[in-house]
Amino acid sequence: MLRMLAFSSLLLAGCIPSGTTIEIHDKETFTPNVRLSLGQPGELRAGPAFELGVAQTRGRGTQFIPAGESSSLGSETFYGPREISSETRATIVEAAARMRNFPPEGRVGFELLGGLGYASYDFAVAAGNRRVADGTSALGVVYGVGVIWRVLPSTSVQGRFSVFSSVGVAEESGVERWEIALAQAIGHHLALRAGYASWDVKSTRTGFSDVRARLSGPALGVELSF
């Protein structure tokens, strides 16, 4: 019994993040994204559809680690007091069911979506002549809500908030995203979107410091619908 308790204590200790959270704040990121919608070709209208999407963003930042604290990534531990520079790249692939609703004769509609997602994260930390890079990936669930304002038959303003969440035995990660964009339909199957996006990326892994990246900036997207 005592051996089992000791072993359980070791497991719990191993699940605790190591050191100070690695923080990345970047307000000058660029977020390209591509969507494929199946079930609602042509102009915006109410009804169900299936959506596939890929989006990626990256950013960098610096932070100061106080004396007596440290941050760990990969095989390196950076001890304070010192300044470190950090970089991240996050990619999300999602497959979701989507439902849109427009009131009769209304210009403003709403959407709900839910499905599965895959997230890939690349992190890097440097200080002086030391640099370490490490990455991870995870499967999880995706869900979100959106608002659509039909300005003209082929022009709309679209806002969406979505969440990716993944929980594992030794790892947890999540991404909260919101985007507001002006969408312009070109023909029956193509639309272009230009706007602003914000990502809040969080990663917790056994033995490493937590990573939190708040990234925002212009976004450009392409949507195909069939």
Backbone as a ProteinNet text record, in pm:
[ID]
protein_1_A
[PRIMARY]
MLRMLAFSSLLLAGCIPSGTTIEIHDKETFTPNVRLSLGQPGELRAGPAFELGVAQTRGRGTQFIPAGESSSLGSETFYGPREISSETRATIVEAAARMRNFPPEGRVGFELLGGLGYASYDFAVAAGNRRVADGTSALGVVYGVGVIWRVLPSTSVQGRFSVFSSVGVAEESGVERWEIALAQAIGHHLALRAGYASWDVKSTRTGFSDVRARLSGPALGVELSF
[TERTIARY]
82.5	0	85.7	188.6	278	350.5	386.4	453.8	361.1	233.1	137.4	117.6	111.4	96.2	218	335.8	457.9	463.4	422.7	423	322.5	203.2	102.4	152.1	224.2	277.1	377.3	459.9	556.6	486.6	378.5	303.6	243.9	184.7	124.8	229.5	345.4	453	499.7	500.3	545.8	451.8	322.9	225	227.9	309.4	317	413.4	373	463	590	698.4	828.2	860.9	868.3	918.7	815.2	868.6	787.3	725.5	601.8	533.2	606.2	623.6	682.5	571.3	585.8	482.1	527.4	437.3	464.4	348.4	379.3	278.6	324.3	241.7	276.4	149.9	145.8	30.2	54.2	157.6	190.3	199.5	113.4	114.7	31.3	47.1	-33.2	-91.2	-222.1	-290.8	-357.6	-297.1	-365.3	-454.8	-565.5	-654.5	-730.8	-768.9	-842.6	-958.8	-1078.2	-1195.2	-1256.4	-1310.2	-1387.5	-1522.6	-1629.7	-1764.9	-1840.9	-1901.1	-1977.5	-2123	-2213.1	-2354.6	-2426.7	-2350.3	-2412.5	-2338.5	-2344.6	-2277.1	-2353	-2280.5	-2345.9	-2362.7	-2470.1	-2490.5	-2517.1	-2493.2	-2514.6	-2662.3	-2688.7	-2826.4	-2828.7	-2948	-2963.2	-2951.2	-2912.2	-2905.4	-2776.4	-2767.1	-2648	-2541.2	-2417.3	-2305.6	-2193.8	-2100.3	-1980.2	-1860.5	-1776.9	-1667.9	-1532.3	-1438.5	-1298.6	-1216.8	-1125.6	-1048.8	-905.8	-816.7	-676.1	-635.8	-573.5	-527.4	-393.9	-312.2	-180	-140.3	-72.4	-16.1	114.6	195.4	321.6	354.1	432.3	468.6	592.6	638.9	758.9	747.9	828	826.1	943	959.4	1065	1003.7	1072.2	1028.6	1149.1	1132.8	1241	1207.9	1302.3	1286.8	1355.8	1283.6	1344.2	1442.4	1523.9	1618.9	1543.8	1595.9	1534.7	1428	1397.8	1299.4	1364.8	1293.4	1348.2	1234.6	1270.1	1176.1	1243.2	1165.1	1220.5	1146.1	1222.3	1166.7	1263	1211.6	1299.3	1405.8	1529.5	1641.5	1709.6	1654.9	1720	1635.6	1704	1641.7	1713.7	1636.7	1691.6	1663.6	1772	1759.9	1770.1	1690.6	1696.1	1807.1	1840.9	1776.4	1835.1	1747.3	1790.9	1669.3	1695.2	1588.9	1595.8	1480.6	1472.9	1383.3	1410.6	1323.9	1259.3	1130.8	1054.5	982.6	962.5	889.3	789.9	682.9	586.5	522.5	482.2	400	290.4	165.8	52.3	-29.6	-65.6	-145.7	-264.8	-382.2	-502.6	-571.4	-603	-682.6	-812	-926.1	-1052.1	-1152.9	-1238.6	-1350.4	-1473.8	-1571.5	-1683.1	-1814.2	-1921.6	-2056.4	-2096.8	-2163.3	-2199.6	-2348.2	-2413.3	-2553.5	-2568.3	-2626.1	-2650.9	-2800.9	-2836.8	-2977.4	-2990.9	-3076.6	-3108.7	-3258.8	-3299.4	-3443.2	-3500.9	-3630.8	-3692.7	-3668.8	-3620.5	-3592.9	-3487.8	-3414.7	-3315	-3177.7	-3099.3	-2961.9	-2859.2	-2897.3	-2803.2	-2838.7	-2738.7	-2757.7	-2658	-2680.2	-2595	-2554.1	-2441.6	-2394.9	-2338.9	-2353	-2293.9	-2213	-2100.5	-2022.5	-1958.5	-1939.3	-1875.4	-1819.1	-1703.1	-1640.6	-1508.4	-1418.8	-1287.8	-1178.3	-1066.4	-954.7	-820.7	-721.2	-582.4	-497.3	-419	-333.7	-187.4	-104.3	40.3	105.8	197.1	264.5	415.7	482.2	628.5	671.7	761.3	809.3	961.2	1015.1	1160.2	1190.1	1296.5	1340.1	1489.6	1534.7	1678	1718.8	1843.4	1903.8	2054.2	2113.7	2255.8	2285	2379.6	2412.7	2344.2	2246.8	2172.2	2034.5	1994.5	1863.5	1812.5	1684.2	1623.2	1488.9	1458.4	1330.5	1262.5	1131.8	1056.2	915.1	851.7	716.7	630.5	500.7	406.4	279.9	193.8	68	-37.2	-163.2	-270.8	-399.1	-482.1	-617.2	-714.2	-822.3	-917	-1049.7	-1129.9	-1261	-1257.5	-1343.4	-1357.1	-1503.6	-1529.4	-1666	-1660.6	-1769.9	-1768.1	-1902.3	-1908.3	-2027.6	-1984.7	-2078.3	-2045.9	-2166	-2137.1	-2238.9	-2206.5	-2307.6	-2289.3	-2385.9	-2331.3	-2412.6	-2402.3	-2512.7	-2515.8	-2533.4	-2421.9	-2425.4	-2487.5	-2440.7	-2490.4	-2506.1	-2572.2	-2587.3	-2455.5	-2348.1	-2218.8	-2114.5	-2153.7	-2060.8	-2117.3	-2033	-2078.9	-1965.4	-2004.4	-1910.2	-1932.7	-1826	-1837.9	-1749.3	-1806.3	-1731.6	-1748.3	-1641	-1647.7	-1555	-1605.6	-1524.5	-1526	-1407.8	-1399.9	-1294.3	-1310	-1220.8	-1175.1	-1044.7	-989	-942	-976.9	-939.8	-894.5	-782.6	-728.4	-675.7	-711.4	-666.4	-609.6	-483.5	-419.4	-366.8	-301.4	-249.3	-140.3	-49.1	62.9	66.6	-43	-40.2	-180.3	-191.2	-315.2	-283.3	-371	-349.6	-483.5	-482.6	-604.8	-574.9	-664.7	-652.8	-789.8	-797.1	-917.2	-890.8	-981.5	-962.1	-1086	-1064.3	-1174.1	-1124.6	-1216.1	-1183.5	-1301.2	-1272.5	-1373.4	-1319.4	-1402.1	-1351.3	-1460.8	-1416.5	-1503.5	-1489.4	-1601.6	-1599.4	-1664.7	-1597.2	-1647.6	-1655.4	-1776.7	-1793.9	-1750.3	-1680.9	-1636.3	-1689.4	-1795.8	-1858.8	-1943.4	-1968.7	-2062.2	-1994.2	-1863.4	-1797.1	-1678.4	-1644.1	-1523.2	-1555.3	-1492.6	-1504.4	-1368.9	-1337.8	-1215.4	-1251.5	-1170.4	-1194.1	-1069	-1086.5	-975.9	-1022.2	-941.2	-983.2	-875.8	-918.5	-829.3	-857.2	-750.6	-764.3	-681.8	-729.9	-658.6	-659.8	-542.7	-528.8	-472.9	-527.9	-474.3	-437.5	-308.5	-257.6	-204.6	-246.9	-200.8	-155.1	-39.6	14.8	75.2	34.1	88.2	137.3	266.4	323.3	407	405.6	480.7	629.7	688.6	832.2	876.7	787.2	821.7	742.7	789.2	712.2	587.2	481.9	365.5	405.3	333.4	352.9	218.9	219.2	99.2	138.7	73.7	103.3	-24.3	-22.9	-135	-92.4	-151.9	-109.6	-226.8	-202.1	-309.5	-252.3	-336	-293.1	-382.9	-342.3	-424.3	-442.8	-557.2	-588.1	-639.4	-602.6	-646.3	-691.8	-811.5	-864.5	-927.1	-935	-1000.5	-1101.2	-1222.5	-1324.1	-1382.2	-1382.4	-1446	-1571.8	-1679	-1805.7	-1866.1	-1917.7	-1977.3	-2105.1
-120.7	0	125.4	126.4	241.6	260.8	149	159.3	220.7	178.6	233.9	382.9	427	569.5	647.9	591.9	660.3	672.9	563.9	567.5	670.3	676	773.6	915.5	937.3	1070.5	1112.2	1018.1	1048.8	1085.6	1012.6	1043.2	1182.1	1215.3	1346.7	1455.2	1431.9	1531.5	1550.8	1443.6	1455.1	1532.5	1546.3	1618.6	1767.4	1811.1	1952.5	2021.2	2133	2202.6	2246.2	2258.7	2293.8	2439.1	2522.2	2657.6	2761.1	2880.4	2996.1	2979	3021.5	3013.8	3094.4	3035.4	3106	3186.6	3317.9	3408.1	3469.6	3467.7	3530	3623.1	3750.3	3849.4	3912.7	3900	3955.4	4007.6	4137.8	4201	4232.1	4171.8	4195.9	4065.6	3971.6	3843	3849	3746.8	3732.6	3591.7	3580.6	3452.1	3417.7	3331.5	3281.4	3163.7	3149.2	3037.2	3000.6	2873.2	2819.7	2738	2754.5	2676.2	2611.4	2492.4	2422.6	2388.6	2444.1	2420.9	2331.7	2228	2134.3	2137.2	2169.1	2167.7	2298.5	2410.5	2541.6	2623.2	2585	2664.8	2794.8	2890.9	3015.4	3111.7	3191.6	3297.8	3242.5	3328.9	3289.8	3262	3150.8	3118.4	3020.6	3003	2915.7	2769.6	2686.2	2543.5	2481.8	2348.6	2278.2	2269.7	2250.1	2230.2	2160.8	2108.2	2046.6	2132	2165	2259.1	2197.9	2209	2173.5	2301.8	2315.7	2439.1	2415.5	2501.9	2502.1	2646.4	2671.6	2806.1	2796.9	2897.6	2898.1	3040.6	3053.6	3182.3	3158.4	3261.5	3251.9	3386.6	3382.5	3506.8	3489.7	3601.8	3600.2	3706.7	3691.5	3789.1	3768.2	3859	3849.8	3863.6	3807.6	3822.5	3812.8	3866.5	3863.5	3760.4	3670.5	3569.8	3622.5	3641.8	3695	3597.6	3650	3566.2	3462.6	3341.7	3234.4	3158.5	3200	3131	3076.8	2989.5	2928.9	2889.8	2870.8	2820.6	2706.9	2600.3	2480.7	2449.6	2414.3	2368.3	2267.5	2152.8	2051.9	2009.3	2013.3	1969.8	2084.9	2206.2	2322.8	2383.9	2435.8	2513.5	2647.5	2755.3	2890.3	2950	2983.1	3033	3184.8	3246.5	3389.8	3430.9	3559.5	3666.1	3675.4	3673.1	3690.6	3711.1	3766	3784.1	3672	3620.7	3516.9	3565.8	3516.5	3544	3413	3419.5	3298.6	3314.1	3201.9	3198.7	3082.2	3097.8	2988.9	2990.8	2873.8	2857.8	2758.2	2797.1	2710.6	2688.9	2564.5	2526.2	2444.2	2476	2401.6	2352.6	2224.1	2162.4	2115	2151.6	2116.9	2064.3	1976.7	1923.4	1934.3	2015.5	2045.9	2052.8	2017.1	2039.8	2182.9	2248.5	2389.2	2409.1	2488.1	2522.6	2673.8	2727.9	2871.6	2898.7	3012.5	3050.4	3199.6	3233.4	3371.8	3391.8	3492.4	3520.4	3557.7	3535.8	3572.3	3719.8	3745.6	3880.7	3952.6	3877.8	3941.5	3944.5	4043.9	4057.5	3996.5	3978.7	3926.9	3782.5	3695.6	3554.9	3506.1	3383.2	3324	3182.9	3137.5	3003.3	2934.8	2803.9	2717.5	2609.9	2571.2	2463	2377.9	2251.5	2160.2	2041	1993.2	1879.8	1842.4	1791.6	1745.5	1832.9	1839.2	1920.7	1857.1	1904	1861.7	1987.9	1999.1	2116.7	2075.7	2155.5	2134.8	2262.1	2244.3	2358.5	2342.8	2449.4	2455.7	2570.4	2541.8	2643.5	2651.2	2769.2	2787.9	2896.4	2875.3	2971.6	2991.3	3116.6	3147.5	3249.6	3236.9	3333.5	3328.2	3441.2	3441.5	3351.8	3260.1	3167.6	3031.6	3024.1	2900.1	2911.6	2807.6	2804.9	2661.6	2645	2513.5	2524.4	2423.4	2417.9	2286.2	2290.5	2171.3	2186	2075.2	2080	1968	1983.5	1882.1	1895.3	1796.9	1800.2	1726.6	1750.8	1690.2	1685	1583.6	1575	1626.4	1688.2	1741	1774.4	1848.2	1890.3	2038.3	2075.7	2214.6	2253.7	2372.3	2424.2	2576.7	2636.3	2780.6	2839.2	2972	3047.2	3160.5	3208.1	3316	3404	3523.6	3619.8	3663.9	3675.4	3713.1	3827	3932.4	4045.8	4055.9	4031.8	4038.6	4184.8	4246.7	4387.1	4399.6	4315.7	4306.5	4158.2	4124.5	3982.3	3905.6	3971.2	3902.3	3953.5	4040.4	4098.3	4083.5	4041.3	4023.2	4052.1	4082	4094.2	3973	3898.6	3773.5	3776.4	3741.9	3729.9	3590.7	3534.4	3398.1	3384.6	3313.2	3275.2	3123.2	3061.9	2916	2872	2749.6	2692.6	2555.1	2529.2	2395	2350.9	2229.6	2181.9	2037.3	2008	1872.7	1844	1727.6	1687.9	1546.9	1529.7	1399.7	1363.5	1247.6	1201.6	1294.9	1335.8	1419.7	1552.1	1588.1	1708.5	1765.3	1895.8	1965.1	2083.9	2111	2226.7	2281.7	2407.1	2469.5	2597.1	2632.6	2755.8	2821.5	2944.7	3025.9	3125.4	3128.2	3215.1	3299.1	3422.4	3500.8	3575.3	3594	3658.8	3742.7	3859.6	3941	3976.9	3957.9	3972.9	4023.6	4093.2	4131.2	4023.8	3961.2	3851.5	3897	3865.6	3902.3	3777	3744.4	3629	3664	3569.5	3584.5	3463.8	3485.8	3373.6	3292.8	3167	3082.5	2997.9	2976.1	2881.6	2939.4	3065.3	3121.5	3249	3264	3387.4	3419.8	3548.3	3596	3670.8	3651.6	3718.6	3792.3	3914.9	3993.5	4058.3	4046.2	4103	4095.3	4066.3	4066.7	3941.1	3878.5	3755.2	3761.8	3692.7	3684	3539.4	3489.2	3353.3	3359.4	3276.2	3258.3	3110.7	3081.7	2944.5	2908.4	2791.4	2744.9	2600	2571.2	2435.7	2401.2	2287	2236.3	2094.3	2071.3	1938.3	1899.6	1772.7	1721.7	1751.7	1810.1	1834.9	1962.3	2030.2	2155.2	2270.3	2390.9	2506.7	2520.1	2575.9	2611.2	2712	2709.8	2810.1	2876.6	3008.5	3082.6	3188.7	3184.7	3278.9	3352.2	3484.4	3567.4	3642.4	3602	3647.8	3712.7	3826.7	3895.1	3976.3	3998.7	4074.9	4048.7	4097.8	4080.7	3934.5	3906.2	3770.3	3777	3676.3	3666.8	3524.5	3508.5	3375.1	3353.4	3227.2	3182.6	3075.4	3085.6	2984.9	2931.9	2800.5	2732.9	2665.3	2677.3	2615.3	2537.7	2420.2	2332.3	2270.2
0	0	0	83.9	89	-41.8	-107.6	-237.2	-341.8	-338.1	-433	-411.2	-284.9	-255.9	-301.5	-280.3	-323.4	-474.4	-543.1	-690.1	-741.5	-678.5	-719.3	-696.7	-588.1	-560.2	-666	-709.9	-815	-944.3	-977.8	-1100.4	-1093	-978.6	-963.4	-970.4	-911	-917.4	-1059.1	-1139.1	-1276.9	-1363.6	-1320.4	-1399.8	-1373.3	-1275.5	-1243.5	-1340.3	-1402.2	-1493.2	-1421.5	-1496.2	-1440.3	-1470.2	-1365.8	-1381.3	-1421.1	-1449.9	-1485.6	-1624.4	-1638.5	-1767.7	-1873.7	-1990.6	-2104.6	-2171.4	-2171	-2222.9	-2355	-2451.9	-2582.3	-2614.6	-2636.7	-2675.4	-2807.1	-2907.4	-3038.6	-3104.8	-3131.6	-3195	-3342.7	-3399	-3539.3	-3616.8	-3585.1	-3653.6	-3780.9	-3864.6	-3985.7	-3985.6	-4008.7	-4000.1	-4132.5	-4213.9	-4334.2	-4298.3	-4369.4	-4343.1	-4469.6	-4476.2	-4590.5	-4537.1	-4597.9	-4560.3	-4684.2	-4662.5	-4764.4	-4704.7	-4761.7	-4711.5	-4808.4	-4755.1	-4836.5	-4791.6	-4883.8	-4851.9	-4869.5	-4884.5	-4900.7	-5006.5	-5131.5	-5234.5	-5260.9	-5316.4	-5355.4	-5240.3	-5245.1	-5147.9	-5007.9	-4906.3	-4767.6	-4742	-4674.3	-4641.4	-4524	-4468.9	-4353.6	-4394.8	-4296.8	-4321.6	-4272.3	-4279.5	-4233.5	-4342.6	-4299.6	-4391.6	-4315.4	-4390.2	-4332.3	-4370.9	-4273.7	-4298	-4262.8	-4354.6	-4330.9	-4331.1	-4236.2	-4228.3	-4183.7	-4232.2	-4191.7	-4165.3	-4051.5	-4017.4	-3945.1	-3964.4	-3900.8	-3864.6	-3752.9	-3714.7	-3640.9	-3631.8	-3560.1	-3498.2	-3390.9	-3325.5	-3239.8	-3186.9	-3103.1	-2995.7	-2890.9	-2782.9	-2689.7	-2595	-2494.4	-2355.4	-2257.9	-2119.8	-2028.1	-1906.2	-1808.1	-1701.4	-1674.5	-1569.4	-1443.6	-1335.3	-1212.7	-1149.7	-1060.4	-986.7	-904.1	-902.1	-827.2	-903.1	-1025.7	-1106.9	-1233.4	-1303.7	-1424.8	-1517.9	-1645	-1745.8	-1820.6	-1848.3	-1911.6	-2040.3	-2142.4	-2268.6	-2328.8	-2371.7	-2429.5	-2330.1	-2373.4	-2288.7	-2215.8	-2225.4	-2167	-2055.9	-1956.1	-1849.4	-1840.8	-1842.5	-1838.5	-1700.5	-1628.4	-1492.6	-1490.9	-1402.2	-1385	-1288.6	-1287.2	-1365.3	-1506.3	-1605.9	-1743.3	-1833.1	-1951.2	-2049.7	-2152.3	-2187.6	-2290.8	-2404.5	-2523.2	-2638.2	-2681	-2714.1	-2745.4	-2878.1	-2944.4	-3071.1	-3068.7	-3143.9	-3155.7	-3293.7	-3337.2	-3457.3	-3423.7	-3448.4	-3418.1	-3544.3	-3567.4	-3683.8	-3636.6	-3687.2	-3651.4	-3778.5	-3779.9	-3886.3	-3821.7	-3879.5	-3816.5	-3917.3	-3870.1	-3947.8	-3860.3	-3902.9	-3814.9	-3891.5	-3821.7	-3872.6	-3838.6	-3931	-3912.3	-3941	-3857.9	-3878.1	-3876.6	-3984.8	-3993	-3993.1	-3933.1	-3927.4	-3957.3	-4052.7	-4084.7	-4066.2	-3988.8	-3976.6	-4113.3	-4132	-4259.4	-4292.8	-4411	-4459.7	-4375.6	-4292.3	-4206.5	-4269.9	-4230.6	-4280.1	-4185	-4059.5	-3959.3	-3926.6	-3938	-3908	-3805.3	-3759.5	-3656.7	-3699.4	-3647.6	-3680.1	-3557.1	-3554.6	-3453.6	-3524.4	-3466.3	-3525.4	-3417.2	-3449.5	-3357.1	-3431.9	-3386.3	-3454.5	-3391.1	-3472.9	-3429	-3487.3	-3415.1	-3462	-3432.2	-3502.2	-3481.8	-3472.5	-3367.4	-3347.2	-3341.9	-3406.6	-3405.3	-3351.9	-3255.5	-3193.7	-3207.4	-3243.4	-3244.8	-3155.5	-3060.5	-2967.4	-2974.8	-2947	-2939.1	-2836	-2759.7	-2659	-2673.8	-2664.8	-2678.9	-2574.3	-2529.3	-2438	-2459.1	-2496.6	-2527.6	-2646.4	-2629.8	-2739.1	-2723.4	-2635.8	-2615	-2679.2	-2749.8	-2813	-2814.6	-2784.3	-2786.8	-2858.4	-2937.6	-3010.4	-2976.7	-2966.4	-2931.3	-2986.5	-3017.6	-3073	-3019.8	-3037.6	-2995.9	-3080.3	-3073.4	-3147.6	-3066.4	-3099.9	-3022	-3103.5	-3074.8	-3127.4	-3021.4	-3064.3	-2967.7	-3031.8	-2960	-3008	-3043.2	-3137.1	-3181.1	-3170.5	-3118.5	-3114.6	-3120.8	-3169.1	-3182.8	-3219.8	-3219.5	-3257.2	-3349.1	-3430.5	-3522.2	-3552	-3601.6	-3643.3	-3785.1	-3869.4	-4009.1	-4042.9	-4100.3	-4144.4	-4296.1	-4364.3	-4510	-4552.2	-4588.3	-4628.9	-4768.1	-4858.7	-4995.6	-5029.6	-5138.8	-5172.5	-5178.9	-5220.8	-5232.8	-5133.1	-5039.9	-4943	-4802.1	-4710	-4572	-4474.4	-4352.6	-4241.3	-4151	-4124.5	-4049.8	-3926.2	-3814.1	-3689.4	-3632	-3580.8	-3526.5	-3406.7	-3304.1	-3188.2	-3179.5	-3171.3	-3166.3	-3066.3	-3019.9	-2918.6	-2963.7	-2953.6	-2968.5	-2830.7	-2791	-2658.8	-2666	-2600.1	-2596.3	-2457.1	-2401.9	-2269.3	-2278.2	-2234	-2234.4	-2097.1	-2087.3	-1959.3	-1907.1	-1992.7	-1950.4	-2026.2	-2092	-2173.9	-2190.2	-2180.6	-2208.2	-2298.7	-2394.1	-2480.4	-2524.6	-2562.5	-2609.1	-2684	-2773.9	-2850.4	-2857.1	-2811	-2827.8	-2940.3	-3037.2	-3154.2	-3179.3	-3216.8	-3271.5	-3393.7	-3485.1	-3611.7	-3658.6	-3708.9	-3774.5	-3912.8	-4015.5	-4151.6	-4244.3	-4346.9	-4458.2	-4564.7	-4600	-4696.9	-4827.5	-4938.3	-5070.4	-5157.3	-5199.9	-5287.6	-5429	-5491.6	-5630.2	-5706.2	-5778.9	-5846.7	-5750.4	-5788	-5713.2	-5606.2	-5617.7	-5527.9	-5452.5	-5471.5	-5411.1	-5335	-5218.7	-5140.8	-5079.6	-5072.2	-5009.2	-4881.2	-4776.1	-4648.9	-4605.9	-4557.9	-4504.7	-4375.6	-4269.6	-4143.1	-4037	-3915.2	-3798.7	-3716.6	-3667.7	-3589.8	-3462.2	-3360	-3232.8	-3184.9	-3145.9	-3094.4	-2952.6	-2864.4	-2729.4	-2715.6	-2725	-2727.3	-2588.7	-2538.3	-2407.4	-2418.8	-2358.9	-2362.5	-2227.7	-2173	-2047.2	-2070.3	-2041	-2059.3	-1939.7	-1908.5	-1794.2	-1808.9	-1705.5	-1704.3	-1772.6	-1842.9	-1910.3	-1848.9	-1873.2	-1832	-1917.8	-1859	-1938.1	-2044.6	-2156.4	-2261.4	-2288.1	-2290.9	-2329.3	-2431.1	-2546.1	-2654.2	-2692.3	-2681.7	-2724	-2849.4	-2960	-3091.7	-3163.3	-3226.4	-3298.1	-3412.3	-3514	-3630.1	-3749	-3866.1	-3986.5	-4023.4	-4085.7	-4131.3	-4273.9	-4350.9	-4490.4	-4516.6	-4572.9	-4591.8	-4727.3	-4766.1	-4889.1	-4851.4	-4906.9	-4879.2	-5009.3	-5021.8	-5134.6	-5085.4	-5158	-5116.7	-5233.8	-5201.9	-5302.2	-5247
[MASK]
++++++++++++++++++++++++++++++++++++++++++++++++++++++++++++++++++++++++++++++++++++++++++++++++++++++++++++++++++++++++++++++++++++++++++++++++++++++++++++++++++++++++++++++++++++++++++++++++++++++++++++++++++++++++++++++++++

